[in-house]
Amino acid sequence: MPAPTNPKKRALMPSSKLRKTLRAAGHHLSAIVQVGKEGLTEPVLRQLDEALLAHELVKVKIGTESPEDRFEVADRLGEESSAQVAQILGRTVLVYRKHPEKPRFEPRAPGAAAEVVEREKPRRAPKGRGGSTRAPAKRGRGAAATGRRASAGARRAPPKRRP
């Protein structure tokens, strides 16, 4: 199979379950590293390296005033930081590098399970019989039964006493 000639495809990591998980996790992230008018400089690469050690998955925003093309910046980000580019979306690049001690998205050892670590979703109580521990709602008994105060117009004035 020939190498892709589309510039959008050449910098990306191979399509896999890992890449899909990274894209899903990166959707909610904010850009931590920004490439400005001077382009991809050594301080920007140091900042990216620190961010990858802390977060493992980082969004990089490429400013419109950057002298380099966004695909060139993505290529250089992957090469010079020894990371993988998971996604290029507009001027935002999603960069991933496996954490050396505590990987969050990949298994630690080659013999470990090949599953991608995902967060557990909280379980909901099943609907139907016996699933609820709440008391049934009381209906038709007015404000006193529901615990709500009656509106000012609905309250009755106390009866007047006759002399």
N, C-alpha and C positions, 0 to 999 in steps of 0.2 A: 504494500500500500504506500503510495507516495506521501511525502511530507506535506502537511497543509500549507497552502500558499496564502491563505487568509491571515492578515496580521493579527486578527482577534484571537485566532486559535493557536498561534505558535508559542505564546508565552504561558498558556494555561497548563495546569497539571492534567494528567489523563482523567477522563470522566470516570467516576467511580462513586461508590456509596459514600466514601469519605468526603469527596468533593461536594456532594449534595448536602451532607451534614454540615460541612464548613460554610457553605453558602447560606444555609438556613440559620446557623448560629450567627453569622456575620450580618444578617439582615438588620438586627436590632442594635448593632454596635454603632458608636459614633467614631468619626475619624480622629485618631490620636496623633498621627504624624501628618505634617503638611509639607508639600514641596512648593516652594515659592518662586520668586522671580529669578533667583540665582540657579535654579535647577536642582538636581540631585547632588548635593555636596557631602563632604565627609561628616559634618555635624548631623545632617539629616540621617545618614546611614547609622551613626552611633545611636541616635535617638530611636531609630527603628529597631536596632539590635536590643536595646534595653526594653523596649515595649514588647518585643517578641519573647524575651525571657520572662517578662512579667505576665503576659496575657496569652501567648501562643498563637493567637489569631488577631490580626490588627488590620484596621482600615487605614489606607493612606489616601489623602486628598491631594490631587495635583491641581495647583492653581492655574487659572487661565493665562497668567503672565509668565508661566514657566517657558523657557526657551526650547525645551525638548518636547517631542511628541509623547503622548500618553503611553503609547505602546513601547517606545524606547525606554521610558522611565520604568515601566513594568518589567521589561527584560533586565534592566540593570538592577532593579530591586531584587529580583530573584537570584541573579548571579552573584552580586556583591554581598548580599546578606545570607547567602546559602539557605534561602527559603524558597517556597513554592508559591506561585501566583494562582489563587483559587478562582478569582473572578476579576474581570475588568468591566465596570459598569459606568459608562460616561467617563468622568474624570476621577472616579474613585476606584482604587485597586485594593482587593482583599488579599492579604499576604499571610501565609501560614508556615510555621516552622515547629516541628515536634519538640516539646520540652524535654530536656535531657533526663530529668529526674521524675517529674510527675506529668506524663502525657494525659491530656484530657480527651482527645479525640481518637487516638490510636492505642492499641494494646502496647504494653511496656516491652515484653520480650517477644521474640519471633515465635516461640512455642505457645504463647498465650492465645486465648480465644480471638478469633478474627472479627469479633463484633465491635462496632463503634459504640463508645460510651454515650449513652443518652440519659437525660434526666427523667426520673420517674414522674408520671403525672399523678396528681392526687385522685384517689378513687372516689366515686360518688356512690351514695347509698342506692341500692336498687329500688325502683319504683314498684309499688304493688303492696301486697299484704305483708304486714309485720315489719316493713322496712323502716318505719318512722317511729321515733321515740317521743315525738311531740304529742301533746294532748290535742284532740280535735278542736277546731275552732268553734266557739259558741256563737250561735246566730240567733237573731230575733229577740234578744233580751235587753236591748238598749245600750246606752253608754256605760252604765255601771258594770255590766258583764264583760264588756270589752276592755275596760280600764281606761277609756278615753273620756275626757270631759265633754259635757254637752256644750253647745255654743251658747252665747249669752242670750240669744232670742228664745232658745228652747227651754231655759230654766224657768221654773215657776216661782213666783213670789210667795212667801209664807202667807197663810190665811190670816185675815184681819180679825182681831178679837172684838166682840161687842161688849159695851159696858153694861 
